[in-house]
């Protein structure tokens, strides 16, 4: 399931129109935002910090219609702080989004 590009790509295309530079900029900004929230999740050890990072990730995902990431953020919301399986799955989403296969 990790990275589903349909809705996310359509959202980027709608926002950027015919401007490839803007499209690239939006993709970079999204990737950086996901990375920031992922970093916060990795460093969170208390329920409040974990919950805040997971909810921010979910809000980011919802803003761009990234359905796969919304589901992963929901899993994080329900998980215990530092849950490694959730973190690994979000990392996989991020890697695939930025094109780092492997």
KOLGU-4560 file (N, C-alpha, C; in nm, 3 decimals, padded with zeros to 5 digits):
<recs>
<n_xx: 00.081 n_yy: -00.119 n_zz: 00.000 ca_xx: 00.000 ca_yy: 00.000 ca_zz: 00.000 c_xx: 00.085 c_yy: 00.126 c_zz: 00.000 mol: A seq: 1 type: UNK>
<n_xx: 00.202 n_yy: 00.120 n_zz: 00.038 ca_xx: 00.279 ca_yy: 00.234 ca_zz: 00.085 c_xx: 00.243 c_yy: 00.365 c_zz: 00.016 mol: A seq: 2 type: UNK>
<n_xx: 00.285 n_yy: 00.387 n_zz: -00.107 ca_xx: 00.266 ca_yy: 00.516 ca_zz: -00.171 c_xx: 00.167 c_yy: 00.502 c_zz: -00.285 mol: A seq: 3 type: UNK>
<n_xx: 00.053 n_yy: 00.567 n_zz: -00.273 ca_xx: -00.048 ca_yy: 00.569 ca_zz: -00.378 c_xx: -00.048 c_yy: 00.708 c_zz: -00.437 mol: A seq: 4 type: UNK>
<n_xx: -00.014 n_yy: 00.718 n_zz: -00.564 ca_xx: 00.010 ca_yy: 00.849 ca_zz: -00.621 c_xx: -00.112 c_yy: 00.916 c_zz: -00.682 mol: A seq: 5 type: UNK>
<n_xx: -00.220 n_yy: 00.847 n_zz: -00.705 ca_xx: -00.334 ca_yy: 00.903 ca_zz: -00.778 c_xx: -00.385 c_yy: 01.036 c_zz: -00.728 mol: A seq: 6 type: UNK>
<n_xx: -00.445 n_yy: 01.037 n_zz: -00.610 ca_xx: -00.502 ca_yy: 01.161 ca_zz: -00.556 c_xx: -00.395 c_yy: 01.265 c_zz: -00.526 mol: A seq: 7 type: UNK>
<n_xx: -00.282 n_yy: 01.221 n_zz: -00.477 ca_xx: -00.174 ca_yy: 01.312 ca_zz: -00.443 c_xx: -00.121 c_yy: 01.381 c_zz: -00.568 mol: A seq: 8 type: UNK>
<n_xx: -00.094 n_yy: 01.304 n_zz: -00.672 ca_xx: -00.046 ca_yy: 01.363 ca_zz: -00.797 c_xx: -00.149 c_yy: 01.457 c_zz: -00.858 mol: A seq: 9 type: UNK>
<n_xx: -00.276 n_yy: 01.421 n_zz: -00.850 ca_xx: -00.381 ca_yy: 01.508 ca_zz: -00.903 c_xx: -00.388 c_yy: 01.639 c_zz: -00.826 mol: A seq: 10 type: UNK>
<n_xx: -00.369 n_yy: 01.634 n_zz: -00.697 ca_xx: -00.370 ca_yy: 01.756 ca_zz: -00.615 c_xx: -00.253 c_yy: 01.846 c_zz: -00.652 mol: A seq: 11 type: UNK>
<n_xx: -00.135 n_yy: 01.787 n_zz: -00.667 ca_xx: -00.018 ca_yy: 01.867 ca_zz: -00.708 c_xx: -00.042 c_yy: 01.929 c_zz: -00.846 mol: A seq: 12 type: UNK>
<n_xx: -00.094 n_yy: 01.850 n_zz: -00.938 ca_xx: -00.118 ca_yy: 01.900 ca_zz: -01.074 c_xx: -00.221 c_yy: 02.013 c_zz: -01.075 mol: A seq: 13 type: UNK>
<n_xx: -00.325 n_yy: 01.999 n_zz: -00.996 ca_xx: -00.428 ca_yy: 02.103 ca_zz: -00.990 c_xx: -00.372 c_yy: 02.231 c_zz: -00.930 mol: A seq: 14 type: UNK>
<n_xx: -00.286 n_yy: 02.218 n_zz: -00.831 ca_xx: -00.229 ca_yy: 02.336 ca_zz: -00.766 c_xx: -00.125 c_yy: 02.404 c_zz: -00.854 mol: A seq: 15 type: UNK>
<n_xx: -00.048 n_yy: 02.326 n_zz: -00.928 ca_xx: 00.061 ca_yy: 02.382 ca_zz: -01.008 c_xx: 00.018 c_yy: 02.424 c_zz: -01.147 mol: A seq: 16 type: UNK>
<n_xx: -00.092 n_yy: 02.368 n_zz: -01.194 ca_xx: -00.134 ca_yy: 02.399 ca_zz: -01.330 c_xx: -00.029 c_yy: 02.354 c_zz: -01.430 mol: A seq: 17 type: UNK>
<n_xx: 00.007 n_yy: 02.442 n_zz: -01.520 ca_xx: 00.105 ca_yy: 02.410 ca_zz: -01.624 c_xx: 00.246 c_yy: 02.454 c_zz: -01.588 mol: A seq: 18 type: UNK>
<n_xx: 00.271 n_yy: 02.482 n_zz: -01.462 ca_xx: 00.401 ca_yy: 02.533 ca_zz: -01.418 c_xx: 00.485 c_yy: 02.421 c_zz: -01.358 mol: A seq: 19 type: UNK>
<n_xx: 00.578 n_yy: 02.364 n_zz: -01.435 ca_xx: 00.658 ca_yy: 02.252 ca_zz: -01.384 c_xx: 00.748 c_yy: 02.292 c_zz: -01.266 mol: A seq: 20 type: UNK>
<n_xx: 00.793 n_yy: 02.416 n_zz: -01.263 ca_xx: 00.876 ca_yy: 02.460 ca_zz: -01.150 c_xx: 00.795 c_yy: 02.463 c_zz: -01.022 mol: A seq: 21 type: UNK>
<n_xx: 00.672 n_yy: 02.511 n_zz: -01.029 ca_xx: 00.585 ca_yy: 02.512 ca_zz: -00.913 c_xx: 00.552 c_yy: 02.371 c_zz: -00.868 mol: A seq: 22 type: UNK>
<n_xx: 00.528 n_yy: 02.282 n_zz: -00.963 ca_xx: 00.501 ca_yy: 02.142 ca_zz: -00.930 c_xx: 00.618 c_yy: 02.082 c_zz: -00.853 mol: A seq: 23 type: UNK>
<n_xx: 00.739 n_yy: 02.106 n_zz: -00.902 ca_xx: 00.857 ca_yy: 02.053 ca_zz: -00.835 c_xx: 00.871 c_yy: 02.113 c_zz: -00.695 mol: A seq: 24 type: UNK>
<n_xx: 00.844 n_yy: 02.242 n_zz: -00.682 ca_xx: 00.853 ca_yy: 02.309 ca_zz: -00.553 c_xx: 00.751 c_yy: 02.252 c_zz: -00.454 mol: A seq: 25 type: UNK>
<n_xx: 00.629 n_yy: 02.227 n_zz: -00.500 ca_xx: 00.526 ca_yy: 02.169 ca_zz: -00.413 c_xx: 00.566 c_yy: 02.030 c_zz: -00.366 mol: A seq: 26 type: UNK>
<n_xx: 00.621 n_yy: 01.951 n_zz: -00.456 ca_xx: 00.662 ca_yy: 01.816 ca_zz: -00.420 c_xx: 00.774 c_yy: 01.819 c_zz: -00.315 mol: A seq: 27 type: UNK>
<n_xx: 00.870 n_yy: 01.910 n_zz: -00.332 ca_xx: 00.979 ca_yy: 01.923 ca_zz: -00.236 c_xx: 00.925 c_yy: 01.968 c_zz: -00.101 mol: A seq: 28 type: UNK>
<n_xx: 00.836 n_yy: 02.066 n_zz: -00.101 ca_xx: 00.779 ca_yy: 02.116 ca_zz: 00.024 c_xx: 00.702 c_yy: 02.007 c_zz: 00.097 mol: A seq: 29 type: UNK>
<n_xx: 00.626 n_yy: 01.928 n_zz: 00.023 ca_xx: 00.552 ca_yy: 01.817 ca_zz: 00.083 c_xx: 00.648 c_yy: 01.715 c_zz: 00.143 mol: A seq: 30 type: UNK>
<n_xx: 00.750 n_yy: 01.677 n_zz: 00.067 ca_xx: 00.847 ca_yy: 01.578 ca_zz: 00.115 c_xx: 00.918 c_yy: 01.628 c_zz: 00.241 mol: A seq: 31 type: UNK>
<n_xx: 00.955 n_yy: 01.755 n_zz: 00.243 ca_xx: 01.022 ca_yy: 01.811 ca_zz: 00.360 c_xx: 00.929 c_yy: 01.815 c_zz: 00.481 mol: A seq: 32 type: UNK>
<n_xx: 00.803 n_yy: 01.845 n_zz: 00.458 ca_xx: 00.707 ca_yy: 01.848 ca_zz: 00.568 c_xx: 00.684 c_yy: 01.708 c_zz: 00.625 mol: A seq: 33 type: UNK>
<n_xx: 00.673 n_yy: 01.609 n_zz: 00.537 ca_xx: 00.660 ca_yy: 01.471 ca_zz: 00.584 c_xx: 00.783 c_yy: 01.433 c_zz: 00.666 mol: A seq: 34 type: UNK>
<n_xx: 00.901 n_yy: 01.469 n_zz: 00.616 ca_xx: 01.026 ca_yy: 01.435 ca_zz: 00.686 c_xx: 01.030 c_yy: 01.500 c_zz: 00.824 mol: A seq: 35 type: UNK>
<n_xx: 00.984 n_yy: 01.625 n_zz: 00.836 ca_xx: 00.983 ca_yy: 01.693 ca_zz: 00.966 c_xx: 00.893 c_yy: 01.621 c_zz: 01.065 mol: A seq: 36 type: UNK>
<n_xx: 00.773 n_yy: 01.585 n_zz: 01.022 ca_xx: 00.681 ca_yy: 01.517 ca_zz: 01.113 c_xx: 00.731 c_yy: 01.377 c_zz: 01.147 mol: A seq: 37 type: UNK>
<n_xx: 00.792 n_yy: 01.311 n_zz: 01.051 ca_xx: 00.850 ca_yy: 01.180 ca_zz: 01.077 c_xx: 00.961 c_yy: 01.190 c_zz: 01.181 mol: A seq: 38 type: UNK>
<n_xx: 01.044 n_yy: 01.292 n_zz: 01.169 ca_xx: 01.150 ca_yy: 01.313 ca_zz: 01.267 c_xx: 01.091 c_yy: 01.336 c_zz: 01.407 mol: A seq: 39 type: UNK>
<n_xx: 00.984 n_yy: 01.416 n_zz: 01.413 ca_xx: 00.919 ca_yy: 01.439 ca_zz: 01.543 c_xx: 00.861 c_yy: 01.309 c_zz: 01.600 mol: A seq: 40 type: UNK>
<n_xx: 00.803 n_yy: 01.227 n_zz: 01.514 ca_xx: 00.752 ca_yy: 01.098 ca_zz: 01.560 c_xx: 00.865 c_yy: 01.013 c_zz: 01.617 mol: A seq: 41 type: UNK>
<n_xx: 00.977 n_yy: 01.009 n_zz: 01.547 ca_xx: 01.090 ca_yy: 00.927 ca_zz: 01.591 c_xx: 01.143 c_yy: 00.973 c_zz: 01.727 mol: A seq: 42 type: UNK>
<n_xx: 01.139 n_yy: 01.102 n_zz: 01.752 ca_xx: 01.193 ca_yy: 01.156 ca_zz: 01.877 c_xx: 01.090 c_yy: 01.161 c_zz: 01.990 mol: A seq: 43 type: UNK>
<n_xx: 00.965 n_yy: 01.138 n_zz: 01.959 ca_xx: 00.858 ca_yy: 01.146 ca_zz: 02.060 c_xx: 00.862 c_yy: 01.025 c_zz: 02.152 mol: A seq: 44 type: UNK>
<n_xx: 00.857 n_yy: 01.053 n_zz: 02.280 ca_xx: 00.853 ca_yy: 00.944 ca_zz: 02.378 c_xx: 00.731 c_yy: 00.955 c_zz: 02.469 mol: A seq: 45 type: UNK>
<n_xx: 00.664 n_yy: 01.068 n_zz: 02.465 ca_xx: 00.543 ca_yy: 01.080 ca_zz: 02.547 c_xx: 00.421 c_yy: 01.084 c_zz: 02.454 mol: A seq: 46 type: UNK>
<n_xx: 00.307 n_yy: 01.051 n_zz: 02.511 ca_xx: 00.184 ca_yy: 01.044 ca_zz: 02.434 c_xx: 00.151 c_yy: 01.177 c_zz: 02.366 mol: A seq: 47 type: UNK>
<n_xx: 00.169 n_yy: 01.288 n_zz: 02.436 ca_xx: 00.129 ca_yy: 01.418 ca_zz: 02.381 c_xx: 00.212 c_yy: 01.456 c_zz: 02.259 mol: A seq: 48 type: UNK>
<n_xx: 00.343 n_yy: 01.438 n_zz: 02.265 ca_xx: 00.427 ca_yy: 01.472 ca_zz: 02.150 c_xx: 00.400 c_yy: 01.379 c_zz: 02.032 mol: A seq: 49 type: UNK>
<n_xx: 00.384 n_yy: 01.252 n_zz: 02.060 ca_xx: 00.354 ca_yy: 01.155 ca_zz: 01.955 c_xx: 00.221 c_yy: 01.191 c_zz: 01.887 mol: A seq: 50 type: UNK>
<n_xx: 00.121 n_yy: 01.216 n_zz: 01.969 ca_xx: -00.012 ca_yy: 01.251 ca_zz: 01.917 c_xx: -00.006 c_yy: 01.377 c_zz: 01.831 mol: A seq: 51 type: UNK>
<n_xx: 00.065 n_yy: 01.478 n_zz: 01.876 ca_xx: 00.075 ca_yy: 01.603 ca_zz: 01.801 c_xx: 00.143 c_yy: 01.580 c_zz: 01.665 mol: A seq: 52 type: UNK>
<n_xx: 00.252 n_yy: 01.506 n_zz: 01.663 ca_xx: 00.321 ca_yy: 01.480 ca_zz: 01.537 c_xx: 00.234 c_yy: 01.397 c_zz: 01.443 mol: A seq: 53 type: UNK>
<n_xx: 00.166 n_yy: 01.297 n_zz: 01.497 ca_xx: 00.079 ca_yy: 01.213 ca_zz: 01.415 c_xx: -00.038 c_yy: 01.293 c_zz: 01.357 mol: A seq: 54 type: UNK>
<n_xx: -00.096 n_yy: 01.380 n_zz: 01.439 ca_xx: -00.208 ca_yy: 01.461 ca_zz: 01.391 c_xx: -00.162 c_yy: 01.564 c_zz: 01.287 mol: A seq: 55 type: UNK>
<n_xx: -00.044 n_yy: 01.621 n_zz: 01.306 ca_xx: 00.010 ca_yy: 01.713 ca_zz: 01.206 c_xx: 00.037 c_yy: 01.641 c_zz: 01.075 mol: A seq: 56 type: UNK>
<n_xx: 00.090 n_yy: 01.520 n_zz: 01.083 ca_xx: 00.114 ca_yy: 01.441 ca_zz: 00.964 c_xx: -00.018 c_yy: 01.411 c_zz: 00.893 mol: A seq: 57 type: UNK>
<n_xx: -00.118 n_yy: 01.378 n_zz: 00.972 ca_xx: -00.250 ca_yy: 01.349 ca_zz: 00.913 c_xx: -00.308 c_yy: 01.474 c_zz: 00.846 mol: A seq: 58 type: UNK>
<n_xx: -00.292 n_yy: 01.590 n_zz: 00.909 ca_xx: -00.340 ca_yy: 01.715 ca_zz: 00.849 c_xx: -00.269 c_yy: 01.747 c_zz: 00.719 mol: A seq: 59 type: UNK>
<n_xx: -00.138 n_yy: 01.727 n_zz: 00.718 ca_xx: -00.060 ca_yy: 01.748 ca_zz: 00.596 c_xx: -00.108 c_yy: 01.655 c_zz: 00.486 mol: A seq: 60 type: UNK>
<n_xx: -00.124 n_yy: 01.529 n_zz: 00.520 ca_xx: -00.169 ca_yy: 01.429 ca_zz: 00.423 c_xx: -00.308 c_yy: 01.463 c_zz: 00.370 mol: A seq: 61 type: UNK>
<n_xx: -00.397 n_yy: 01.506 n_zz: 00.457 ca_xx: -00.532 ca_yy: 01.541 ca_zz: 00.415 c_xx: -00.533 c_yy: 01.663 c_zz: 00.324 mol: A seq: 62 type: UNK>
<n_xx: -00.445 n_yy: 01.759 n_zz: 00.352 ca_xx: -00.437 ca_yy: 01.880 ca_zz: 00.270 c_xx: -00.401 c_yy: 01.848 c_zz: 00.125 mol: A seq: 63 type: UNK>
<n_xx: -00.325 n_yy: 01.740 n_zz: 00.104 ca_xx: -00.282 ca_yy: 01.703 ca_zz: -00.029 c_xx: -00.352 c_yy: 01.578 c_zz: -00.082 mol: A seq: 64 type: UNK>
<n_xx: -00.453 n_yy: 01.532 n_zz: -00.011 ca_xx: -00.530 ca_yy: 01.413 ca_zz: -00.051 c_xx: -00.440 c_yy: 01.290 c_zz: -00.066 mol: A seq: 65 type: UNK>
<n_xx: -00.343 n_yy: 01.276 n_zz: 00.023 ca_xx: -00.252 ca_yy: 01.161 ca_zz: 00.022 c_xx: -00.314 c_yy: 01.050 c_zz: 00.106 mol: A seq: 66 type: UNK>
<n_xx: -00.404 n_yy: 00.974 n_zz: 00.044 ca_xx: -00.483 ca_yy: 00.875 ca_zz: 00.116 c_xx: -00.399 c_yy: 00.772 c_zz: 00.191 mol: A seq: 67 type: UNK>
<n_xx: -00.294 n_yy: 00.723 n_zz: 00.128 ca_xx: -00.208 ca_yy: 00.625 ca_zz: 00.194 c_xx: -00.142 c_yy: 00.681 c_zz: 00.318 mol: A seq: 68 type: UNK>
<n_xx: -00.100 n_yy: 00.806 n_zz: 00.311 ca_xx: -00.037 ca_yy: 00.869 ca_zz: 00.426 c_xx: -00.139 c_yy: 00.901 c_zz: 00.535 mol: A seq: 69 type: UNK>
<n_xx: -00.261 n_yy: 00.934 n_zz: 00.496 ca_xx: -00.367 ca_yy: 00.955 ca_zz: 00.595 c_xx: -00.386 c_yy: 00.827 c_zz: 00.677 mol: A seq: 70 type: UNK>
<n_xx: -00.392 n_yy: 00.714 n_zz: 00.608 ca_xx: -00.409 ca_yy: 00.586 ca_zz: 00.677 c_xx: -00.292 c_yy: 00.557 c_zz: 00.770 mol: A seq: 71 type: UNK>
<n_xx: -00.171 n_yy: 00.587 n_zz: 00.725 ca_xx: -00.053 ca_yy: 00.566 ca_zz: 00.810 c_xx: -00.055 c_yy: 00.658 c_zz: 00.931 mol: A seq: 72 type: UNK>
<n_xx: -00.095 n_yy: 00.782 n_zz: 00.911 ca_xx: -00.105 ca_yy: 00.876 ca_zz: 01.023 c_xx: -00.211 c_yy: 00.831 c_zz: 01.123 mol: A seq: 73 type: UNK>
<n_xx: -00.321 n_yy: 00.778 n_zz: 01.073 ca_xx: -00.424 ca_yy: 00.722 ca_zz: 01.162 c_xx: -00.367 c_yy: 00.608 c_zz: 01.245 mol: A seq: 74 type: UNK>
<n_xx: -00.286 n_yy: 00.523 n_zz: 01.182 ca_xx: -00.223 ca_yy: 00.414 ca_zz: 01.255 c_xx: -00.133 c_yy: 00.471 c_zz: 01.365 mol: A seq: 75 type: UNK>
<n_xx: -00.060 n_yy: 00.577 n_zz: 01.333 ca_xx: 00.028 ca_yy: 00.639 ca_zz: 01.432 c_xx: -00.051 c_yy: 00.696 c_zz: 01.548 mol: A seq: 76 type: UNK>
<n_xx: -00.163 n_yy: 00.758 n_zz: 01.518 ca_xx: -00.248 ca_yy: 00.815 ca_zz: 01.624 c_xx: -00.289 c_yy: 00.706 c_zz: 01.723 mol: A seq: 77 type: UNK>
<n_xx: -00.318 n_yy: 00.588 n_zz: 01.672 ca_xx: -00.364 ca_yy: 00.477 ca_zz: 01.756 c_xx: -00.250 c_yy: 00.402 c_zz: 01.825 mol: A seq: 78 type: UNK>
<n_xx: -00.128 n_yy: 00.420 n_zz: 01.777 ca_xx: -00.014 ca_yy: 00.343 ca_zz: 01.827 c_xx: 00.049 c_yy: 00.409 c_zz: 01.950 mol: A seq: 79 type: UNK>
<n_xx: 00.131 n_yy: 00.332 n_zz: 02.016 ca_xx: 00.207 ca_yy: 00.383 ca_zz: 02.130 c_xx: 00.324 c_yy: 00.467 c_zz: 02.079 mol: A seq: 80 type: UNK>
<n_xx: 00.366 n_yy: 00.567 n_zz: 02.155 ca_xx: 00.481 ca_yy: 00.648 ca_zz: 02.114 c_xx: 00.602 c_yy: 00.563 c_zz: 02.080 mol: A seq: 81 type: UNK>
<n_xx: 00.664 n_yy: 00.594 n_zz: 01.965 ca_xx: 00.784 ca_yy: 00.522 ca_zz: 01.922 c_xx: 00.758 c_yy: 00.390 c_zz: 01.853 mol: A seq: 82 type: UNK>
<n_xx: 00.633 n_yy: 00.358 n_zz: 01.825 ca_xx: 00.599 ca_yy: 00.229 ca_zz: 01.762 c_xx: 00.680 c_yy: 00.211 c_zz: 01.633 mol: A seq: 83 type: UNK>
<n_xx: 00.774 n_yy: 00.116 n_zz: 01.632 ca_xx: 00.865 ca_yy: 00.104 ca_zz: 01.518 c_xx: 00.800 c_yy: 00.062 c_zz: 01.387 mol: A seq: 84 type: UNK>
<n_xx: 00.695 n_yy: -00.019 n_zz: 01.392 ca_xx: 00.634 ca_yy: -00.062 ca_zz: 01.267 c_xx: 00.567 c_yy: 00.055 c_zz: 01.195 mol: A seq: 85 type: UNK>
<n_xx: 00.504 n_yy: 00.143 n_zz: 01.270 ca_xx: 00.440 ca_yy: 00.260 ca_zz: 01.211 c_xx: 00.546 c_yy: 00.353 c_zz: 01.153 mol: A seq: 86 type: UNK>
<n_xx: 00.651 n_yy: 00.375 n_zz: 01.227 ca_xx: 00.758 ca_yy: 00.462 ca_zz: 01.179 c_xx: 00.818 c_yy: 00.407 c_zz: 01.050 mol: A seq: 87 type: UNK>
<n_xx: 00.845 n_yy: 00.277 n_zz: 01.046 ca_xx: 00.903 ca_yy: 00.216 ca_zz: 00.925 c_xx: 00.812 c_yy: 00.232 c_zz: 00.805 mol: A seq: 88 type: UNK>
<n_xx: 00.683 n_yy: 00.219 n_zz: 00.826 ca_xx: 00.589 ca_yy: 00.231 ca_zz: 00.714 c_xx: 00.581 c_yy: 00.376 c_zz: 00.664 mol: A seq: 89 type: UNK>
<n_xx: 00.587 n_yy: 00.471 n_zz: 00.754 ca_xx: 00.588 ca_yy: 00.612 ca_zz: 00.712 c_xx: 00.720 c_yy: 00.644 c_zz: 00.642 mol: A seq: 90 type: UNK>
<n_xx: 00.830 n_yy: 00.590 n_zz: 00.693 ca_xx: 00.959 ca_yy: 00.607 ca_zz: 00.625 c_xx: 00.954 c_yy: 00.550 c_zz: 00.484 mol: A seq: 91 type: UNK>
<n_xx: 00.893 n_yy: 00.435 n_zz: 00.467 ca_xx: 00.881 ca_yy: 00.374 ca_zz: 00.334 c_xx: 00.799 c_yy: 00.462 c_zz: 00.241 mol: A seq: 92 type: UNK>
<n_xx: 00.689 n_yy: 00.519 n_zz: 00.293 ca_xx: 00.609 ca_yy: 00.612 ca_zz: 00.213 c_xx: 00.696 c_yy: 00.728 c_zz: 00.167 mol: A seq: 93 type: UNK>
<n_xx: 00.769 n_yy: 00.786 n_zz: 00.260 ca_xx: 00.853 ca_yy: 00.902 ca_zz: 00.228 c_xx: 00.961 c_yy: 00.866 c_zz: 00.126 mol: A seq: 94 type: UNK>
<n_xx: 01.030 n_yy: 00.753 n_zz: 00.147 ca_xx: 01.133 ca_yy: 00.710 ca_zz: 00.052 c_xx: 01.076 c_yy: 00.692 c_zz: -00.087 mol: A seq: 95 type: UNK>
<n_xx: 00.962 n_yy: 00.628 n_zz: -00.095 ca_xx: 00.902 ca_yy: 00.603 ca_zz: -00.227 c_xx: 00.858 c_yy: 00.735 c_zz: -00.290 mol: A seq: 96 type: UNK>
<n_xx: 00.805 n_yy: 00.825 n_zz: -00.210 ca_xx: 00.761 ca_yy: 00.954 ca_zz: -00.264 c_xx: 00.878 c_yy: 01.032 c_zz: -00.324 mol: A seq: 97 type: UNK>
<n_xx: 00.990 n_yy: 01.033 n_zz: -00.255 ca_xx: 01.105 ca_yy: 01.110 ca_zz: -00.304 c_xx: 01.188 c_yy: 01.029 c_zz: -00.404 mol: A seq: 98 type: UNK>
<n_xx: 01.152 n_yy: 00.904 n_zz: -00.426 ca_xx: 01.216 ca_yy: 00.826 ca_zz: -00.530 c_xx: 01.338 c_yy: 00.748 c_zz: -00.487 mol: A seq: 99 type: UNK>
<n_xx: 01.353 n_yy: 00.727 n_zz: -00.358 ca_xx: 01.465 ca_yy: 00.648 ca_zz: -00.307 c_xx: 01.423 c_yy: 00.504 c_zz: -00.291 mol: A seq: 100 type: UNK>
<n_xx: 01.407 n_yy: 00.435 n_zz: -00.396 ca_xx: 01.364 ca_yy: 00.294 ca_zz: -00.390 c_xx: 01.472 c_yy: 00.211 c_zz: -00.323 mol: A seq: 101 type: UNK>
<n_xx: 01.425 n_yy: 00.122 n_zz: -00.233 ca_xx: 01.523 ca_yy: 00.031 ca_zz: -00.176 c_xx: 01.535 c_yy: 00.030 c_zz: -00.032 mol: A seq: 102 type: UNK>
</recs>
